[in-house]
Amino acid sequence: MTKKLNIAIIQANLKWEDAKENRSFFSREIDALSDNVELIVLPEMFTTGFSMNAKALAEETNGETFLWMKEMAKRKDAAITGSVIITENGNYYNRLFFMFPDGSYKIYDKRHTFTLAKEDLTYTAGVERLIVDYKGWRICPLVCYDLRFPVFSRNTEDYDILIYVANWPKKRIVAWDTLSKARAIENMSYVISVNRTGKDGNGAEYNGHSAVYDYLGECITEPEREESFVQELALEKEALINARNKFKFLQDRDEFSLK
């Protein structure tokens, strides 16, 4: 069992619909990370911003961004995750990749497409949740609007880390802060919430507030940061296990299932 997992979160002012420029930015930031980082978390649609222009922007699964993630993961010997606009079988997906250092990968298609922005009219919703086993940790990566749905995020598999990658706007940032903390508390899990900054091509403003919460809801990063930034930190597996054994909140949960 890996006792610690060294992670890095990258909060960025994404360049609107400019995949090449965004990949270049993240390449520089990732190259500057320390060699002990084992997991790198990027925002939702990190190459484009939250765009409905899928026809012009979508890539194949093995397209440029996929190959870039594969290269960067190998170069840093670290897993990388974030979501990208993908086309497959005539459909478009807001697809999260979890890229392992050896080039293997897992995918999760955003389950809750954001109806307020008409995301549901452009992107096909995913069906199944993903649990990733990585270095002795069980990780559940989700995307943005999924944060609002506690049943879908519910810790029924005893995962250790919830990840939310997002383009969550400034006007609703109170919900982002509140629900990220709530998901950590109710699931006795670390929560890594990575948002973006700046303004997109539709005029929506983003003020970041990327953060990491521990299994009791304590923020273990600098909270409410609105500028672009990178932060590295270590998650402690033994402390998580000890807290779960002491409080037993997960064992006392009600049993039910989604239909």
Phi, psi and omega in degrees: 000129175284121183285329180232149171235118181271117185243162172224134175248140182236110177262125190224152170274096186290140175278126189299119174054035182236082186298319182298315181293319179294320176297321179297318178299310183292329175301314180296317181293320181290319179299331182278353180290156178291159185288347182270358179293134183246342180215128181242128183244124180251167181287178171293144179042053191289349177264348189226339198080173187281083186251143173265006181276055188294324183301321182275334191254341188296144176245159170288162180304323180259031182280193187300317183290320176302312181294325176296315178299319180298316180295315183293321179298318178293316183299320183265355185051048183214149174286148178229137177222149179172168183250155187219153174281121184234142171250138181203126178052039177082000179247160175248142182227143166271091194253126173271132172255137168247101186263121179277159180301332182274004178093351172284164185203162173235155178234150172222123176267127183312122184282314184259096177283141192279098186295329180300325178263008181062028176299328182294339180275347181250319188250141176279129181287145173285172182241313188255144174281154180247133169241123183254133172263120184213116176054039178082007178245144174255124190236134178245102180268131180229175188230119166042260186303336175305333182302330184282357188240091187295331181293319180292329180274355191302138185275086178260348181250013181055043173293161184256334185223131167257135175241132171240117173258139193209160159238082187257118189288156182303322186294343178237029186290336177299320178295319178302310181297313186292314185286327176299316178294318180297319179298324178294315183294309188288335181256002183044054186223150165297142174236125175251113182245114184242118183246182178244176176234180173087200182232137180266181184291348177262003179087001178288136180259144181231135181237028169071253186063029173299143184200162171237131179245145176274181186293351175250005177090009178280132177285124183250011170241173174291120187280157168058036176280130186257348180267167173294140179199163175235136176222136175252143175199166182250133173265139187254112182290318183298319179296321177298312181296317180298319179294319179294321179293327181285311189268331174058028180297323182290324179292335183269005184292155175285145180264127171197167182223156176280143176259000000 
